Amino acid sequence: MLRPVGLARPRLPDEIEEYRDLHWRREGEGVQTAVQAERFIESVGFASCLTDSRRPGASLYVAVCGRRDAVMPRNVQKDPESSLTWNLKDEMVRRGKIYYGKLGPQKATFLAPRMVPYFKAVCEKPRGKSALAVLRVLRKEWEMGTADLRSESGVTDRKAFTLAIDELQEAMIVLPTDVIYEPKFTYLWGLSMERFPEQVSRRIGRLTALREIARCFLSTAGMTIPGELARVTGLSRPAAGLGNRALVKEGVAVMLSPGTYRLANL
């Protein structure tokens, strides 16, 4: 889709792009192993899984490629870099050291454990009947494959079940705990409270959470432009603005213009 005239993404200064190259692993040797991927997520705080250079923010796929201009090919099944990214995602899900789930509309996201309380503090509780039905089953069984969970919950419509699982993931209540390919592909689903009990149960104020999410992003981005933090995290623009302005008040960031913030110590 073409970007409307007048809404072109502002060009970042070269030194900011180079700063992001360093912190988002957009140059040099790419991430190759699950341990390296976990260290990458720990260093950036949070990252998308399969986004490319056309979207802002840290990305495991871009870190695997080790290129600033990495673009996801149309035929991802035959592409070694996207295949490696997918396999690393599966291995990290099994290892359970990094939080993984869909935290926004179609956003598969990795979180370092230290960031889980802050994202949990700004997510919304599930409201849909289907989501609550699925949750009741998981609270009883703790872990279950997709097909069995659909059957036990009574949410047998595939689309309704997918929406229910997405809602529970966005609320950070349910997350995938394993990926199985034989005899057929399926996820195992479990409760985030079981895998990350201390982080999920920690109580954080909303403004504190917004500030720390903004701090985490700005520390590796160097600078943020209007709408960028909201796009990367799924926060609303007003909520992202609150987080950035809290950093200005603290002296960590300076506001260059409305919506544009830069680390004060750069």
N, C-alpha and C positions, 0 to 999 in steps of 0.2 A: 504494500500500500504506500502511495506517495505521501510524504509529509506535506501538509498544507503550507503554502507560501507564507513566510513570516514566522514560522514555528520551527525553523532549523535549530538543531542543537548547537548551543554556543560552543565556540572553540576554546579549549582549555590551553593555558600557557604550556609551553614545551616542558618546563621544569616540573609541572604537575603531572603531565603524562609520564615523564621519566620516573617520578616518585611512585606512580601507580604501577609502572612496569616492575619496579623493584618489589613492592609489597604484594602485588597481585600475581606475581610469578609470570609476567607477560613477556619475558625474554629469558634466554639461556636454556639450560637443560630442563625439560618438562618433568612433571610429576609422573612417576612410573609405578610406584608401589602403594599399597594401602597405608603403610606406616608413613610414607611421605605425604600422602593425601591427608591423613589425620593431622600431621604437623602443620600442613598448609591451612587447614580449617582452624586449628588452634591459633595460628598467627594472625589470621584475618578476622576471627570472631564469628563470621557467618559468610556463606557463599552459596550461589546458585549451583545447580548440578550441570545442566547442559546448555546454558545460555552462551552466546558467543560475543564477538566484539560489537555487535549491533545493539547490545543492551548494556547499561552501566552496571558497575559492581563487580566484585570478585566472583570468579567462576572456576569450578573444577575443570571443566572442559578446556578453557583457555590456559589454565595452569598446566594441564597435560600437554597441550600444544606448545607452550612456551613462546607464543607469538602474540603481539598486541593486536594484529589484524586477523586473528583466527575466525573463520566463518564455518558454521556447521554445513556440511554438504547435504544435498537432497537425499542421497542414498546412504543413510547412516549405517546400515547393516554391513556395508562393504568398506567402511572407512575405519582404519585401524585406531585413530585417535578417539573417535566417538565410541567405538567398541571398548577401548581400554577404559574410558571414563565410566561407561555403564558397568563394566566388571568391577572397577574400583568401588563404585557406589554399592554394588551388591555385597562386596567383601566388608565394607565399613558397616553396612546394616547388620551383617552377621556378628561382627566383632563387638558392636554395641558401645563403642567409646565416644562416638560422635552422634549427636541428635540429627535425625533425618526425617523429613516429612513435608507435606505440602502445606505451607504456611500462608498462602495467599492464592488468589485465582490462578490456577495452573502454575504455581511456583514451587518446584521441588527444591528445598533448601536444606543446607547443612548448618548446624549450629555447634560451636564449641560449647561444652557443658557450662562454662561460666556465663554464657549469654542466655541460657534457657530461662532463668527466672525473669529476665527483663522482657523477653518476647512473650512469655506466659502472662505477664502482667497487663499486656495491651491487647491480648486476643479476646474474642467474644465467646460467651458460653453457647453451646449448641441448643437450638430451639426446636428443630424439626422432629416430628414424631418418628420418622424412620431412623434418624441419628440416635435418638434416645432408645429405640428398640435394639439397635445394634450394640449400644453401650451396655445395656442391661445384660446381654449375653456375655460380652467380654468381661464384665465385672465378676461374672460367675465362673467362666472358663479360663480367663487370663490370656490365653493365646489360641488362635483358631485360623484356619485357612479360609480363603475367600468364599469358596463354594459352601463349606459347612456353616460359615457365619451367615451367609444369605439364607440358608435353609432354617437355621435355628432361630434367627431373628424374625423370620416371616417377611423380610424385605426381599422378595424373590425377583422383583423387577430389576433388571441389570442397571438401568439408568438411575433409578431411585436409590439403589444400594451404593452406587458410585458417588452420588451426591451426598449420601449420609456419611460415607467414609471420609470424603473431602471435608465435610463440616466438622467431623470429629478431629481430623488432622489439624485443621485451621484453629481449632480450640486447644490444640496441644494436649489432648486427652488420649488419643490413639495414634500409634505410629507403626510402620512396618518393622518386624523383628527378624524376618528372614525372607529369602527369595528361593523358590523351588522351581526347577525347570522340567523335572521328570516325575511322573509320566506326562504332566502338562504344566505349563507356566502358572504359578500362583504366588501371591504374597501370603505370609503369615502375619496376622495382626495382633498387637498386644497393647497394653496400657503403658503410657509414658511414665506413670507413677511407679511402675515396677522396675523400669530400666534406669530412670533418673529420679529416684525418690527425693533426695535432698534438694535438688534444683527445682523440681516441680512444686514441692510443698513450701518453698521459701516465699514469703510475702513481701512484695515490693510495691511501693506507691507508683501510680501511673506517671507522674512527672519525673520521678527518678528513673523509671524505666525508659521513658522517651529520651532523657538526657544521656543515659548510658548507651542506648542504641545509636544515637547520633555521634557520641564520642567514639564508639567502636568503628563506625563507618569513616568518620573524618580522619581518624588516626592513620588509616591505610590509604585513603583517597587523597588526602592533603588539602582538598578543596571540594566543595559541593556547589552545584549550580541549581537554579530554581527547578523544583520538582524532582530532582535526582534522588534524594534520600527516600522520598515517598515511593518512587518507582521501584527502587531497589528492595525496600522492606515491605511494601504493601500498606504502609501507614497512609493516613490521609495527609494532604498537604498542611493543614493547620496543625496536626499532631507533630509532623516532622519539624515544622517551624518552631514549635514549643521546645523541642529537644535541642535544636541548633541555637536558639536564643539563650537557653540555659547555659550552654557552653560559652557564649559570649559574656554572660554575666559572671561566669566563673573565671574568665580570662584565658580560657583554653583556645577560643576562636575569636576571629574578628569578622564583622559583617562588612563586606566590600560594597554591596548594594543589596536591595531587597531580594532575599532568597539565595544570595551568594555568600558563602562563608569559607574562611580559610584558616588553617591552623595558625595560631599566633606565633609559634616558635619556628616556622619555616623561614 
